[in-house]
Amino acid sequence: MSDHISASVADGVGHVTLNRPKALNALSYEMILALTEVFDAWRDDSEVALVVLDGAGDRGLCAGGDIRELYEFATSGRAADARTFFRTEYRLNAAIARYPKPVVAIMDGITMGGGIGLAGHASIRVVTERSRIAMPETRIGFTPDVGGSWLLANAPGELGVHLALNSRTMDAADAIHAGFADALVPSENLPHLLQALAERADPGSPAEIVMLFDETPGASALAARREWVDACYSAPTAAEIIARLRERPEPDAAAAADELEELSPTAVSVTLDAVRRARTLPRLEDALEQEFRLVSWFVEQPDLHEGIRAQVIDKDRDPKWDPAVLADVEPGLAARVLDGPGPDPVFA
């Protein structure tokens, strides 16, 4: 068991907490192995009727995977270790999605990247007024994974494409509208929710208990952008998306275009195709397989190394992408990566 995971069973509730608050509960490989062990042990444990997943500290559930660990894998010739990390993580994501017992994920505060892989596929996903939800991978020259492409592909209209390409952050109302969360519970009521789940008085199902604490969120700013997002992000290429955004009168559209031109051209181009392909896939596991092909390729690409360096290592926030502009990205790059020879599959 990792020192960064705590797990306990009481009153029929298996409570597992990510316990690395100084790193915003970022997931290391050790933590992923420990979580896998916990969920495997509780699967057939008659003392566990439901599972609660949350994070220590008051900043968030999980900021994502341990980017520094990934950087070490990517820049030291340890691509095989990176693939082992992702393969193990994706199997855990799928196990949570198919878990035979209710999993209540508390996405209080920041929940991004790998945190979405844990919580976004849970059977009951709770957000609070402090929640900040995102798949921010294009900011580091990467692509949404951990089943994020599956969630994004199933968001209303083109909102998932917008969220993916621009690495946009959602609040509680946005997350519920986009299909990343199910219920809004004020953070001050979370202890009462946990107590009610332990007592499981009538109404008895975990979903019904969560609904007792659920509040109607305010208007979703993301939903309010739907008209211009659908009109622009349905364009066939990233360059044409930007061109359409430039033609719109909305200030947010122009800002989105500016943002896209600052992000990794390779990541934006490949992510666009990945989310659209995910729409055609029948299962989460198929999306995870597609993501695994992509991340196995990305981990050896210069933009991921440079993106992590600029955002996390040196923190100069000035990445030098290669290629630097969308026009220089190889046509059909995503198709070449996805349709060519790939690594051994995640799911045998």
Helices and strands as residue ranges (DSSP letters): E 5-10, E 13-18, G 21-23, H 29-43, E 50-55, E 60-62, H 67-75, H 79-97, E 103-107, E 110-112, H 114-119, E 124-127, E 132-134, G 137-140, H 148-153, H 159-166, E 169-170, H 172-178, E 183-184, G 187-189, H 190-199, H 206-213, H 221-224, H 226-233, H 238-247, H 251-262, H 265-278, H 284-298, H 302-308, I 309-313, G 326-328, H 333-339
